Amino acid sequence: MIRVMQGRSATGGVVLACAASAFLLTGATQGFAQESVAVRAPMVKGALPVDDPNAAAWNSAPLSQFPMSPQVHWQNRIQEATVKDLKIRALHDGAQVAFLLEYADPTEDPDDSAALEFMVGDKKAHFAHGQPMAQVEGGPVNIWFWKNKENKAVDMSAKGFGTLKAQAHQDVKAKGAYSGGAWKVVFSRPLTTEHPDEDAQVKPGEFINIAFAVWDGKKDASGELREKGSQKAVSSWWYFRAEPPPDYSGYLYAAMAIAVALGFQFVLIRKLKKGQST
């Protein structure tokens, strides 16, 4: 009897060890899925809230927040910008991606505007319209621009200041809603397009660069816009990733490990009992 109990204790240790290994496997998988990515877009089922900045579905998206500062790389600059920081969420459904920008703005104005910017291709670009800078050769960028006056998006390209232009094809949609001294603006587009030389291509699981810009469309006492063109609030480059479909292989390996351990325990106990009976 003592030998059987010892055998059970030993096999129990094997089971616990295997279960612990299984836990580490699943924990590692979950930890990787929760790694710190600047902006993460989980994959969801059902329609994306592309037309509703206030949709409850946005609450399921991780919230990221970034500092904004006045653009100082171009001669037409301002010393202070209205928007100090910006919050962003993102979702995708395997076909389309949607971003929700949120930021404080004391007044709603026709010329209030916001934009997302992405590098295009493998060439590194500066966040200031892809403008060549020291140690940055300069490359093409894809800019998704929204203005309150039209309340729609313009899909644009640039490769340095003074080269910004609307694309012949328009793949991006946008819609903004103002309430309580803050803007919420939704941008959406297919993950990939037929224009890889002009558009950023989003592949689930891969990191791409993303930057932001915001213009306060309020006018000063002389009737001039406070922020326009290069006079705006900008961010530096950050990272974005559309999450791949969930990977449950860690749970499968854990179940297999536990099954093997239990099978080993069963065989070992039978052998111990058979040895005792003889």
N, C-alpha and C positions, 0 to 999 in steps of 0.2 A: 504493500500500500504506500509505504514511504517512497519507494522507487517510482511509483506512478505519479505521486504528487510532485516529486522532484522533476519528473519528465514534463508534467503539465506546467510547472513553473518555468522550466527552460523554454518550452515551446511558447508559453505565454509571453516570455521576453522576446522571442522571435517575432510574434504577432505585433507586440508593441513597437518593436524596432521598425518593422515593415510599415506599420500604420504611421509612425513618425516620419519615415521616409516619404510616404504618400502625402502626408500633410505638407512636408517641405516642398514636394513637387507642385502641389496645387497652390501653395502659398507663393512660390516663386512665379508661377504663371499669373496669379492675381497681382503680385507686386509689380511685374512687368507692365501689366495692363494699366496700373495706376501710377506709372512713373511720371515724373514732372515734365510735362510737355507744355510749352507756353500757351498754346491754344489746342484743345482736343475736341474733335467732333465725333461723338459716339454714333454708331450705326443704329438707326431706328427702323421699326416697321411702320408702315402706314405713310400717309401724306405728310410732307414737311410743311411747317407753318410759314410758307414763303410770302403770304399776303397779310399776315397778322403779327405785328411786332409785340402784341400783348397776349398772344396765345399761351395757354397753360403749359404746352409742350416744351416751351423754352426753359421751364424750371428743372427739367430733367438733364439739361446740358451743363457741363462744368463751367463755372464762372472764372474768367481770368481778368486781371486789371493791369493796365500799363500807364506809366507816366507820359505826359505829353509836354512838349516845350516849343517855344517859337522857332521857326525855321531861320537858321543863321548862316546857311551855306551860300546863299544867293544875295546879290546886292539889295534887292527890294525885300527888306526884312522888317520885322517888328520886335520891340523889346519885350512885349508881354502879350500872351495869347489868352483868350477867354477860357478855353478848355484846358484844365490841368491834368486830367486823367480820363481814361476811357475803359469801359467794361465791355467784354465781348464773350459771347457764347456761340457755339456752332453745332450743327447736326448734319448728318447725311443719311441717305437711304440706299446707298449703293449705286445710284444713278445721278442724283443731284446733291449739291452741298448748299447749306444756308448759314449765314452769319447774322447775328444780332448785335449791333453796336448800341451802347447806352452811354450817354454823357450829359452832364449838366450844362444848361444854357439858360441864362436868366430871361431871355425874350425869344419869342418865335418870330423869325424874319424870313421873307421870301428867298433871300440869298444864303440862308443857312445851308451848309454843305458838308459832306463827309466822303471819305474815300478809303478803299482798301488797295494795297499795292503788293504785287508779287514779282519775284524774279522770273524770267522766262528762259528756259534752257539751262545749260550748265555754267554759263558765264556769270561770275559774280558782279553784282551791280550795287551802286550806292542807293540808299533809300530815297535820296532826293532826285527823283525822276531818272535814276540810273546815271546821274551826272558823274563823269570821270573825276576822281579825287586822288589824293596821294595814296598810293598802295592799292587803289581800286581802279582797274582799267575802265570799267564802265560797261554795262551790258543792257539789253532790252528789259523793260518792265511792263507789266500789264496792270492797268489801273481801272478799278471799278468805281465810278464817280456817281454821286447822288446829290441833287439839289432840291430843296423844298419847293421852289417855284414850280418845277415840273413834276416833282414827286415820282421820278423814275430814274433808272440807271443809264449811264453812258459807258460803254465798253471802250477803253482807250489804250493807246500804246505810247511809249516814250523811250528815248535813249539819250537822256541829258536834258537840261533846261532849254526851253525854246523849241522842243521837238514834239511836245504833247499833241496828239491828234486822236480824233474819234476813229474807230475801226470801221471798215466797210460793213462788216458783219457785227451784229449786236446780240451777244449771247447772255448778257447779264440782265437781271431784273432787280428792282429795288423799290421799297416803300417805307416811308417814315411816318411816325406818329408822335405828336408833341403833347405832353401833359405834365403839369406840376413842376415846370421849370427844367424839364429834361427831354431829350430826344431819344427815341428808339427807332433804329433804322435797320431793316432787313435787306440783305443782299443775297441773291441766289443765282446759281448757274449750274449747268451740267458739270460733273467731275472732270470730264475730258471733252475736248472740242476737236473739230477738223482743222484747226489752225494752230498747230504747235509752235510755229515761229512767232506768233503774236500773243497767244494765250498761255497762261500758266495751266499746267496739267496736274490734276490732283489724283494720285494713286493711293488708295487706302493702305496704311501701314508705312508710308514713306513720309519723311519730313520735307517741308518746303518752307521758304522764307516768306514772312508777311510783315507789312508795316501799315500804319494808319495815318490819316490826315483829317483835320476838321477845320472848317472855316465858320467863324461867327459872322452872320450876315447883317449885323446891326450897323447902322450908319452913324457917323459922328455929327457934330454940330454943323459942319459945312456941307453935309449931305453925301460925303464920301464913305464908301464901305470901309469899316475898320480892318477887315481881313479879306483879302482877295489875292488870287494868283499865288505867288510864292510867299505872301504874308499870311501865315496860317500856323496852326498847332500841328506838330508832327511827332511821330515816334521813331525810334531806331528799328532795325530789323529784329524780328522775333521769329519763333518757329511755330509752324502749324502742322498738325497731322490729322487726317481723317482715319479714325480707328478701323482696323480690319474686322471682318466678322469674328464673333467670339470663338476662341479655340478651347475646346473642352478635352483636349488630349491629356492634360494633366490629371483630370478626374478619371479618365479611362485607365491611365497608368496606375493611379492610386487603387482603383478597384481591382486591377489585375494583381497588384502587389499583395493586397489583403487576401484575395482568393488563393494565391500561391501559398501564403503563410498559413491560412486555415487548412489547406490541403496537406501541407507538411505536418501541421499539428495533428491532423486526423491519422495520417499514416504512422507517425511516431508513437502516438498513444496506443494504436492497435498493436504495434510491435512490442511495446512495453507490457501491455496486458497479456499478449501471447507468451512473452518470456516468463511472466509470473505464473501463468497457468501450467507451464511445464516445470 
